[in-house]
Amino acid sequence: MDVVEFVEQVFGLHLMAYQKEFLIKVYEATRDGQSVMYIPGRCYRRSSFKLLEASLRLYLMLKQNDY
């Protein structure tokens, strides 16, 4: 299961294309040891980015522990 499937299944969400792209890019950067900084535009709700970031951290933690 990849990170997008994980988030959609665990949280019961249907992510938009830009959210999927964001999640994949943040996952790849985190996996490769890079830090990530994002600045959402004025029209985006910060809470949706925080949810994606939190779910990515959960996915990484579970994957690291072989769940």
Secondary structure, DSSP 8 states (H G I E B T S, - for coil): --HHHHHHHHHT----HHHHHHHHHHHHHHHTT--------TTS-HHHHHHHHHHHHHHHHHHHTT-
